[in-house]
Amino acid sequence: MRWMVVGAKGMLGTDLVTRLVAEGHDVMAVDRTEVDITNEASVEHAIDKVDVVVNVAAFTAVDSAEENEAEAFLTNAVGPQHLARRCKKIGARLVHISTDYVFDGSNSSPYLESGAVNPAGAYGRTKAAGEWAVRAGTDDYIIVRTAWLYGAHGTCFPKTMAELSNKNSTLSVVTDEVGQPTWTADLADLILRLVLAEVPSGTYHGTSSGRTNWHSFAQAIMTSLDKDPDIVKETTAAAFQRPAPRPSFSVLGHNQLVAVGVDPIGNWLERWNEAAPAVLAEFKD
Ligand SMILES: NC(=O)c1ccc[n+]([C@@H]2O[C@H](COP(=O)([O-])OP(=O)(O)OC[C@H]3O[C@@H](n4cnc5c(N)ncnc54)[C@H](OP(=O)(O)O)[C@@H]3O)[C@@H](O)[C@H]2O)c1
């Protein structure tokens, strides 16, 4: 099986390519200089003779998307449309990564894969449009919605907390946003398992199991750094205004994974404890 990973130098892409190579798969890893997904000619020229294309390229700057929605739309919606058309033409399966931001966060029970999307901000609107572009463009796709990603190869919440804790005696972190911290290495493993299991085309949720809030996650990060978790103080989203709205409830259900016999990712805290040495390596003595 021949794989192509598009957007391969990002946080998820780096872990995915590492994993595929480690498992002995034939992988072409391309970044924006080799395949710019917003340019259909670039997509058509570069993507050929592959069995699976994984799109991990995206405009991921959530706040910046509020001011630059057209640019975000080009990458998050038009780009996936180009990829879907190309995959259909060459008979490749498209794996496309989406987000909890397609939901408005007003639920109190886990979002179903089939739940109606209702994004609250520009980033979520563009990602929701990308999902539809994939569904409309090809019959052979796997959409994986993920959330609260962290990894060793990018800017992420655990590294930000580690940096802040080196500069400040206390940190204020919100308690009223709930979600599922998810390690990019675990998501890479799930993507591989979904493809190898030849699951039916559809939408799947790729997040850790269980749930927490940012404050509790920050405390777990301090514990991993051998720091006092009580330096993390409680605050609320209302006191911490940012340009883009954040969903207050980002818990995704894993019913579709279970239905196709693919194990969901494990509990968020167990997975964090496994991930922490790699993700926080640069902060450890
Ligand atoms: N991070 C999270 O917490 C989170 C949560 C939910 C969902 N997701 C989704 O997960 C996926 C992976 O996220 P990530 O955090 O790994 O993202 P990331 O680190 O920001 O990486 C995105 C990659 O996409 C590339 N890219 C951007 N525009 C491109 C274009 N036009 N053509 C080709 N490549 C392009 C970027 O290259 P440049 O460096 O050249 O810009 C970068 O290498 C995305 O679909 C994202 O929406 C992420």
The ligand as an SDF file (V2000), in Angstrom:
LIG
                    3D

 48 52  0  0  0  0  0  0  0  0999 V2000
   -3.9320   21.2210   16.8350 N   0  0  0  0  0  0  0  0  0  0  0  0
   -5.1350   20.9220   17.3440 C   0  0  0  0  0  0  0  0  0  0  0  0
   -5.3860   21.0510   18.5570 O   0  0  0  0  0  0  0  0  0  0  0  0
   -6.2140   20.3920   16.4400 C   0  0  0  0  0  0  0  0  0  0  0  0
   -7.4870   20.1740   16.9850 C   0  0  0  0  0  0  0  0  0  0  0  0
   -8.5000   19.6700   16.1600 C   0  0  0  0  0  0  0  0  0  0  0  0
   -8.2290   19.3790   14.8350 C   0  0  0  0  0  0  0  0  0  0  0  0
   -6.9910   19.6230   14.3270 N   0  0  0  0  0  0  0  0  0  0  0  0
   -6.7610   19.3000   12.9090 C   0  0  0  0  0  0  0  0  0  0  0  0
   -5.7090   18.3620   12.8450 O   0  0  0  0  0  0  0  0  0  0  0  0
   -4.9860   18.5360   11.6300 C   0  0  0  0  0  0  0  0  0  0  0  0
   -3.5080   18.6290   11.9150 C   0  0  0  0  0  0  0  0  0  0  0  0
   -3.2910   19.7310   12.7910 O   0  0  0  0  0  0  0  0  0  0  0  0
   -1.8260   20.1310   13.2950 P   0  0  0  0  0  0  0  0  0  0  0  0
   -2.0110   20.7180   14.6470 O   0  0  0  0  0  0  0  0  0  0  0  0
   -0.8630   19.0230   13.0670 O   0  0  0  0  0  0  0  0  0  0  0  0
   -1.5240   21.3280   12.2830 O   0  0  0  0  0  0  0  0  0  0  0  0
   -0.1850   22.1480   12.0490 P   0  0  0  0  0  0  0  0  0  0  0  0
    0.9010   21.7190   12.9710 O   0  0  0  0  0  0  0  0  0  0  0  0
   -0.5870   23.5910   11.9970 O   0  0  0  0  0  0  0  0  0  0  0  0
    0.2410   21.6690   10.5920 O   0  0  0  0  0  0  0  0  0  0  0  0
   -0.4910   22.0100    9.4800 C   0  0  0  0  0  0  0  0  0  0  0  0
    0.3970   21.8080    8.2800 C   0  0  0  0  0  0  0  0  0  0  0  0
   -0.3600   22.1400    7.1200 O   0  0  0  0  0  0  0  0  0  0  0  0
    0.5070   22.8100    6.2300 C   0  0  0  0  0  0  0  0  0  0  0  0
   -0.2420   23.6110    5.2920 N   0  0  0  0  0  0  0  0  0  0  0  0
   -0.9430   24.7420    5.5260 C   0  0  0  0  0  0  0  0  0  0  0  0
   -1.4770   25.1880    4.3830 N   0  0  0  0  0  0  0  0  0  0  0  0
   -1.1060   24.3230    3.4130 C   0  0  0  0  0  0  0  0  0  0  0  0
   -1.3490   24.2480    2.0180 C   0  0  0  0  0  0  0  0  0  0  0  0
   -2.0500   25.1870    1.3820 N   0  0  0  0  0  0  0  0  0  0  0  0
   -0.8360   23.1990    1.3330 N   0  0  0  0  0  0  0  0  0  0  0  0
   -0.0950   22.2660    1.9560 C   0  0  0  0  0  0  0  0  0  0  0  0
    0.1790   22.2810    3.2740 N   0  0  0  0  0  0  0  0  0  0  0  0
   -0.3160   23.3140    3.9870 C   0  0  0  0  0  0  0  0  0  0  0  0
    1.3730   23.6650    7.1290 C   0  0  0  0  0  0  0  0  0  0  0  0
    2.5210   24.0570    6.4190 O   0  0  0  0  0  0  0  0  0  0  0  0
    3.1790   25.5100    6.6680 P   0  0  0  0  0  0  0  0  0  0  0  0
    4.0230   25.3550    7.8830 O   0  0  0  0  0  0  0  0  0  0  0  0
    3.9630   25.7210    5.4080 O   0  0  0  0  0  0  0  0  0  0  0  0
    2.0600   26.4840    6.8540 O   0  0  0  0  0  0  0  0  0  0  0  0
    1.6530   22.6850    8.2680 C   0  0  0  0  0  0  0  0  0  0  0  0
    2.7990   21.8980    7.9950 O   0  0  0  0  0  0  0  0  0  0  0  0
   -5.6080   19.7610   10.9570 C   0  0  0  0  0  0  0  0  0  0  0  0
   -6.5650   19.3240   10.0170 O   0  0  0  0  0  0  0  0  0  0  0  0
   -6.3150   20.4840   12.0750 C   0  0  0  0  0  0  0  0  0  0  0  0
   -7.4090   21.2460   11.6070 O   0  0  0  0  0  0  0  0  0  0  0  0
   -5.9840   20.1160   15.0950 C   0  0  0  0  0  0  0  0  0  0  0  0
  1  2  1  0
  2  3  2  0
  2  4  1  0
  4  5  1  0
  4 48  2  0
  5  6  2  0
  6  7  1  0
  7  8  2  0
  8  9  1  0
  8 48  1  0
  9 10  1  0
  9 46  1  0
 10 11  1  0
 11 12  1  0
 11 44  1  0
 12 13  1  0
 13 14  1  0
 14 15  2  0
 14 16  1  0
 14 17  1  0
 17 18  1  0
 18 19  2  0
 18 20  1  0
 18 21  1  0
 21 22  1  0
 22 23  1  0
 23 24  1  0
 23 42  1  0
 24 25  1  0
 25 26  1  0
 25 36  1  0
 26 27  1  0
 26 35  1  0
 27 28  2  0
 28 29  1  0
 29 30  1  0
 29 35  2  0
 30 31  1  0
 30 32  2  0
 32 33  1  0
 33 34  2  0
 34 35  1  0
 36 37  1  0
 36 42  1  0
 37 38  1  0
 38 39  2  0
 38 40  1  0
 38 41  1  0
 42 43  1  0
 44 45  1  0
 44 46  1  0
 46 47  1  0
M  CHG  2   8   1  16  -1
M  END
$$$$
